[in-house]
Amino acid sequence: MYWLINKKRILPLTLGLIISSGAMACFNACTPEKNNDINTHASGKEIDIPQFFKSEVSRLNATKPSIQKTVAKDGAEETKTVTVKDWNVELASFMDVDLNKVAYIGTFQKDSVAEVVEYRFVKPDLDLSRIRITYNDHKPVAFTIEKSTDNLLYKTTEHLEYKQGVSYKVEKLQQVKFFNENAYSIIGKF
């Protein structure tokens, strides 16, 4: 009958199942858990800036706050009270900054005083110049980011500021060879 199993075959199958289950349990126990915490200093990584801003985007998209937004371009300025439709777009410049990128490893000097941590980048060919993060109760609450790119065709400088629950600012100046410079700024106040 087919439901009767050959005892010589059952023992190796059972042992194989036990060994493979044990190996899987050991593998899962030895694999480090992914740390979703923004502050990952204990793991040897730097703060996860993109994760911080993803959390902010989720919070802001859910609460839909009205903000006073000022846009200035080449001297002309306009201020309106608006509700931002997509905070992913609004804060995209901040989310692009990632201290844990391979290209940035070993390229900055880190200094901290009280609740402020500052990163100064020592390689001029990188797009980041400086990042300053202010903490309150060990949680990041403000960011100042300076970026610059300089090559044969153009020079771009970008200054970003974000103060959680208070304001954000994006200032950009682009100078393209043989053309006029292009400058704009966006300031949002919660």
Summary of the structure (lengths in Angstrom):
residues: 190
radius of gyration: 25.4
end to end distance: 76.7
largest distance: 90.8
contacts: 442
relative contact order: 0.12
helix: 28%
strand: 41%
